Amino acid sequence: MDKSNHDPLMLAEPGEANADAWRRRDLEVLWHPCTQMREHPDTLPLLPIERGEGAYLVGRDGRRYLDAVSSWWVNLFGHAEPRIGAAIARQAQTLQHVILAGCSHAPAVELAERLLSIAPTEPGRPRFSKVFFADNGSAGVEVALKMAFHWFRNRGIEGRNKFIALEGGYHGETLGALAVGDVPLYRRVYAPLLTEALFTPSPDAYAAGPGETAGECARRAAAALEHLLERHAGEVCAMILEPRLQCAGGMRMHDPLYLKLARELCDAHGVFLIADEIAVGFGRTGTLFASEQSGVAPDFLCLSKGLTGGALPLAAVLTPQSVYDGFLDDSREKAFLHSHSYTGNPLACAAALATLEIFEADDVIARNRGRAARMGALAAPIGAHRHVADQRQAGMVVAFELTRNGDKATPFAPSLRVGLRAYRAALDRGVLLRPLGDVLYWMPPYCVDDADLEHLARTTAEVIDQATREALA
């Protein structure tokens, strides 16, 4: 791709009428996810996308948009990555799908072997030895939750039917995953349908008290977790958390120390630890897996999103042998009968194998360190903006918390919709930002270059100016 021209408004050919026609056609038939459809077509502009090229999306009208959110955090190496596309095409010529119950195929076996070989380890703790495939992140979380509960039941241990999760955490939209999430916007309306979960304070460093370091915040949150485990001794089967970074909860970041302390507490109380690395795995936070920064291996590792480089849906749940052995019995009721029709789909597995090969061939993690440093340098001046209360970073993720006069105690009123104003202003400048409330964040594909990042930083600074000025006018 020729990236010499970074003008985001460049038209390949006149096509606005074509784009408008497509918007009308879309709204006649589609119900879009995570959207109040009444906001289309005016309040929330609909982008008819024709194709992707590297870090950019190209609309039907020819306009180019820097995909600063990696299309919901899934795209790692850029759109239309040829090595992933070629792997899918090769696999499509031999086997597109086969039931994985009772059958086997090379892509699933090879992918499981590769994942187990690179998964996080911890001295003195057994390595992961088994992989269970699912279709998407929420489904992967469901697998881990059900396995954790079922394992205790198979051992004849009654009463272990509660889960602990972090306040402000998010793990998906299916009912089991939603039950261990704590983002009210997604959870509140479905609360009558959800199983009970126990929520413990987040180690979120943004919530640190005066003079409190991120590490001290992590220790304070761990002390609260300890008290919760003591109050519910014998009731909890597992704790689930996103290591290092709570994404949908507002890109909240915490010290890696917390996962280490949580691991120790879970061990002390005989509770499984589930690491939801669906969004934070595969290099997003600076290491291949975020758990590595704590020197910890969880009991269940949930992976998805970047697993296929953003090409196809796939999830994987990794477990040690001891979990697997807990389901071996002559009784089918003790088997793990959870299933999805497309479990271990060969095309998705081929895409995932190509993704892992790119990590190795391109030395992605080392290369990302340089990009992350550049992102941090470009973000620092934006962090000094009058209405930015916090600028934080974890690897290839940068977030800006917008509040009135930068005061944590005075967020903007939701009715001002500062984040939405910034989103629209960014689209006008050729950047796709999708704020979480009034938190703007960067989570771009790893193929972004200096010109892309400079465009992203310049745009972010401009839209913060514009959105806050409009909101306070």
C-alpha positions, 0 to 999 in steps of 0.5 A: 500500500502506498502510504505517501499520501496521508490526507484522510479526506482524499477522494479516490473518486466522487462517491458521496451519493453512493455512500448516502444511498448505501446508508439508506439501504443499510438502515432499511435492514440492519440492526447494528450492535452496541447502538441506539438505532434512533441515533442513526443516521444523524447523531451517530454517523454511519460509515459505509466501508468499502475496504481496508488497507493497512491501518486505514478503512476506506469508505464507499465515498473514497474517504480514508479513516485511520482505524485508531480502535483496531475495529473493536480491538481485534485487528493486529497487523492491519486490514487485508494482511496478505499472509493471513488472507493467503492462509485462509485461502489455502485452508478453504481449498481443503477443509472449510469446516467439520464438527469437532465433536468426534473429529479432528483436523490439523489446524485445530491441533497445530493451533492448540500446540502453538498456544500451549507453547507460548502461554504464560508460565509460573515457576512451581505451577503446572503448565497449561496442557489443554485448549478448548475452542469457542466462537468468540470472547463471550463464549470463551468466558462462558466456557471458563465459568462453567468449567470452574463451577463444574469441576468442583461439582464433579469432585462432590464439593457443594456450595462453590457456586459464586464468582468474584469479579472486579468492579468496573470489569467487563467480560461480554454480553452473554448472560453468564459473562454479563453476570460477572461484568460491572458496567451498568450500561450493559448490565442493569436492564438484564439484572433479573436474569443474571446469576449472583456475582460478588464484586470486589474493588478494582485496583484501578490506579485512576481511583488512587487516593492523594499521594497513593501510588498505583502499587499501593492502590493494588495492595489496598484492592487486594486487601479488600479481595482478601476480606471478601474471600474470607466472608464467603469461604467455601462459596467461591469457585473462581475469580475472573479479571482482565489483567493490567487493563479493564478495557470496556470499563473505561480503559482503567489500568492497574499495577501488575502487582494486583494479579500476583496478589490475587493469584496468591489469595485465590490459591490460599482459598482454593479458588480458580483464577480466570484471566480474561485476556480477550482484549489485552492479550497478543501484545496489546499491553506490551507483552504477548500476554498481560499476565506475564507482567505479573509473573503469574499463570492463571488457572484458565486463560481466555483468548479471542479478538487478536487471536486471528489478527482480526480476520475471523471469530475464534476463542480459546480457553487454556487449562492445566491438566488438573482441570481437564482430569476433573471431567474424566469419568464414565458418566457423561454428566461429568463430561464438559458437554458445552459446544458450538457448531463452529468450534475449532473452525479450520479457517479461523484456526488457519488465520490464528496460525498465520497470526502467530507466525507473523508475531515470530517472523516480524518480532512484533513485541520488540517492534511494538516497544518502539511504537509504544514509546512514540505513542507515549511521547505524542500523548504527553502534550495532550495529557497536559490539556486543561480538560484532561484529568488523566493520560495513561498508557499500557503498551500499545494502549493510550487513554485520555480521561476528559473531565471539566477542568481536569478535575477527577471530582467533576466529570462532564455531565452525560447530557453534554456528550463530550465523547460523542462530540469528539467522535464526530469531530475525529471522523471529520478529520479522518480518524475513527475513534470510538470513545468509552463515555468521555474516555478517548483512547488509542488502540491502533493496529501494530502497522501504524507508522510515525505519520499515522501516529502524528495524524492521530495525535494531532487529531486527538488534540484538536477534537478535545479542544473542539468537543470541550469548547462546544460542550461548555459554550 
